[in-house]
Amino acid sequence: MNTERLRAIYPTLTDAELNEADENLRRYFACALQIVREANPGPVDSSERLVTMKERSNSSLNNIPFKHG
């Protein structure tokens, strides 16, 4: 992450605090990415069109299959 972006968000932080915030943000993103990868071990993209929430809630579309997962 660019510390200049963090400085724009938190202009009163010292350089040391900005570096710490940058490190914490990097660890947070790494953790979030690991959680996503563990929750979705298969490929994220799917060539098959998924059913939307609106379509699921529309009672006239009973013939659309619902895929769990």
C-alpha positions as CSV (number, residue, x, y, z in Angstrom):
1,M,0.0,0.0,0.0
2,N,1.1,3.5,-0.7
3,T,1.7,5.4,2.6
4,E,0.8,8.6,0.7
5,R,-2.8,7.3,0.4
6,L,-2.9,6.6,4.1
7,R,-1.5,10.1,4.8
8,A,-4.3,11.5,2.8
9,I,-6.8,9.6,4.9
10,Y,-5.0,10.2,8.2
11,P,-3.0,13.4,7.8
12,T,-2.1,13.7,11.5
13,L,-0.2,10.4,11.8
14,T,3.5,10.4,12.2
15,D,5.7,8.5,9.7
16,A,6.1,5.7,12.2
17,E,2.4,5.5,12.7
18,L,1.8,5.5,8.9
19,N,4.3,2.7,8.5
20,E,2.5,0.7,11.3
21,A,-0.9,1.4,9.7
22,D,0.5,0.2,6.4
23,E,1.9,-3.0,7.9
24,N,-1.4,-3.6,9.7
25,L,-3.4,-3.1,6.6
26,R,-1.2,-5.5,4.6
27,R,-1.7,-8.1,7.3
28,Y,-5.4,-7.5,7.3
29,F,-5.6,-7.9,3.5
30,A,-3.5,-11.1,3.6
31,C,-5.8,-12.5,6.3
32,A,-8.9,-11.6,4.4
33,L,-7.5,-13.2,1.2
34,Q,-6.7,-16.4,3.1
35,I,-10.2,-16.6,4.5
36,V,-11.7,-16.1,1.0
37,R,-9.4,-18.8,-0.5
38,E,-10.2,-21.2,2.3
39,A,-14.0,-20.6,1.9
40,N,-13.8,-20.9,-1.8
41,P,-11.2,-23.6,-2.6
42,G,-12.3,-23.9,-6.2
43,P,-11.9,-21.3,-8.9
44,V,-13.7,-18.0,-8.1
45,D,-14.9,-17.5,-11.7
46,S,-17.6,-19.6,-13.1
47,S,-18.7,-19.8,-16.7
48,E,-22.2,-20.7,-15.5
49,R,-24.5,-17.8,-14.8
50,L,-25.6,-17.7,-11.2
51,V,-29.1,-16.9,-10.1
52,T,-29.5,-13.5,-8.6
53,M,-31.3,-12.8,-5.3
54,K,-34.0,-10.9,-7.2
55,E,-34.6,-14.0,-9.4
56,R,-34.7,-16.3,-6.4
57,S,-37.3,-14.1,-4.7
58,N,-39.5,-13.8,-7.8
59,S,-42.2,-16.5,-7.3
60,S,-42.9,-16.6,-11.1
61,L,-39.4,-18.0,-11.8
62,N,-39.8,-21.4,-10.1
63,N,-37.9,-23.2,-12.9
64,I,-34.5,-21.5,-12.1
65,P,-32.3,-24.0,-10.3
66,F,-30.7,-22.9,-7.1
67,K,-27.1,-23.9,-6.5
68,H,-25.8,-24.1,-3.0
69,G,-22.3,-23.2,-2.3
